[in-house]
Amino acid sequence: MRTRITLVAAGLLVGLTGCAGGGTVAADANGALPVTIGYTALGAGYSDLYTAQDYGIFAKHGLNVKLTRLKRQLAAVAGLASNSVQIGVGVAADTAAAIMKGADLKYVAMSEPHYNLEMWASPDVKDVAGLRGKKVAITSPGSERATSA
């Protein structure tokens, strides 16, 4: 977990070098760099962001981070393009497509050797069979996409 948080902080610093069309980021009154990070779904996959925020890791490295939940991944592209979000975290398909179409965005990635999907249930559900007759939901429409090669 500590390594992942360090990678996130490093990615933020690298990402800041490309913010606002290559411009500079001005420090706030406390000398910290203000950064808005947009993420697209609730889940443990983004817990490193909240851990870094809660434990002061961003502040320790001179960042004043605001975490903002975006409704859809496509909102991350719009937020990055308008500089209302300096870092977008989530599924990369829309961002990569925008870059391939000429958007002036930087891409920092951490690949995983397998698809990461979480499923949470109440304590009475012990296995998949225990879901029979119950409702299953996703965090937000379009947050999980199935793709094929």
NORFENZI-V778345 format. One record per residue. SS is DSSP state (helix for helix, strand for strand, loop for the rest). PSI is psi in radians with two decimals (none if undefined). OMEGA is omega in degrees with one decimal (none if undefined). Layout:
ss: [SS:SS]
psi: [PSI:PSI]
omega: [OMEGA:OMEGA]
//
This chain:
ss: [loop:helix:helix:helix:helix:helix:helix:helix:helix:helix:helix:helix:helix:helix:helix:helix:loop:loop:helix:helix:helix:helix:loop:loop:loop:loop:strand:loop:loop:loop:loop:loop:strand:strand:strand:strand:strand:strand:strand:loop:loop:loop:loop:helix:helix:helix:helix:helix:helix:helix:helix:helix:helix:helix:loop:loop:helix:helix:helix:helix:loop:loop:strand:strand:strand:strand:strand:strand:strand:loop:loop:loop:helix:helix:helix:helix:helix:helix:helix:helix:helix:helix:loop:loop:loop:loop:strand:strand:strand:loop:loop:loop:helix:helix:helix:helix:helix:helix:helix:helix:loop:loop:loop:loop:loop:loop:loop:loop:loop:loop:loop:loop:loop:loop:loop:loop:loop:loop:loop:loop:loop:loop:loop:loop:loop:loop:loop:helix:helix:helix:helix:loop:loop:loop:loop:loop:loop:loop:loop:loop:loop:loop:loop:loop:loop:loop:loop:loop:loop]
psi: [-0.75:-0.70:-0.73:-0.71:-0.72:-0.71:-0.69:-0.82:-0.74:-0.73:-0.67:-0.78:-0.71:-0.77:-0.60:-0.43:-0.33:0.20:2.68:0.85:0.53:0.03:-3.12:2.76:2.16:2.39:2.67:-3.04:-0.44:0.05:0.07:2.60:2.13:2.29:2.31:2.19:2.14:2.29:2.78:-0.06:2.66:2.49:2.88:-0.37:-0.36:0.15:-0.44:-0.59:-0.81:-0.59:-0.80:-0.67:-0.88:-0.61:0.13:0.33:-0.72:-0.86:-0.69:-0.54:0.34:0.43:2.34:1.62:2.32:2.16:2.27:2.20:2.22:2.61:-0.59:2.77:-0.61:-0.50:-0.47:-0.71:-0.80:-0.72:-0.71:-0.74:-0.61:-0.10:0.30:-0.33:2.22:-0.45:2.25:2.27:2.29:-2.81:2.33:-0.04:-0.86:-0.69:-0.78:-0.71:-0.71:-0.71:-0.74:-0.38:0.09:0.06:2.44:1.29:2.65:2.58:2.08:2.18:2.66:1.88:2.66:2.55:-0.07:2.80:2.31:1.95:2.34:2.59:2.16:2.55:2.87:2.78:-0.39:-0.23:1.98:-0.40:3.12:-0.66:-0.50:-0.16:-0.22:2.20:-0.02:2.82:2.47:2.36:2.84:2.89:-0.66:2.59:2.29:0.04:-0.43:2.14:2.43:2.24:2.72:2.64:none]
omega: [-179.2:178.6:-179.7:178.6:177.6:177.1:177.9:179.8:178.3:177.8:178.0:-179.5:176.4:-179.5:-179.1:179.8:-178.9:-177.3:172.3:175.5:177.4:178.7:179.6:178.1:-178.6:178.2:176.7:-176.3:179.0:-179.8:179.4:177.3:178.3:-178.6:172.1:178.3:176.3:176.3:-166.1:-179.5:172.4:176.9:-177.9:178.3:179.6:-177.3:178.4:177.8:-179.6:176.6:178.4:178.5:-175.7:-177.6:174.8:-178.1:176.8:-179.0:179.5:-178.9:173.6:-179.5:173.5:-170.2:171.9:178.1:-177.6:176.5:179.0:-176.8:-177.9:179.0:179.1:176.7:177.3:179.1:178.6:179.1:178.0:-179.1:-178.7:-177.8:172.7:173.0:179.8:178.9:175.8:-177.9:178.0:178.8:-170.8:-172.3:-177.9:179.5:178.5:178.5:179.6:178.3:-179.9:177.0:174.6:178.1:-178.4:-179.7:174.9:-176.9:174.9:-174.0:170.8:-177.4:177.2:-176.8:-179.5:178.7:-176.9:179.4:179.9:172.6:-179.5:179.9:175.9:-175.8:-179.2:177.5:-176.0:180.0:-177.4:179.6:179.2:177.6:-177.4:178.2:180.0:176.8:176.6:-176.9:173.7:-176.0:176.1:-179.0:179.2:-176.5:177.1:-179.5:172.3:178.0:176.4:-178.3:none]
//
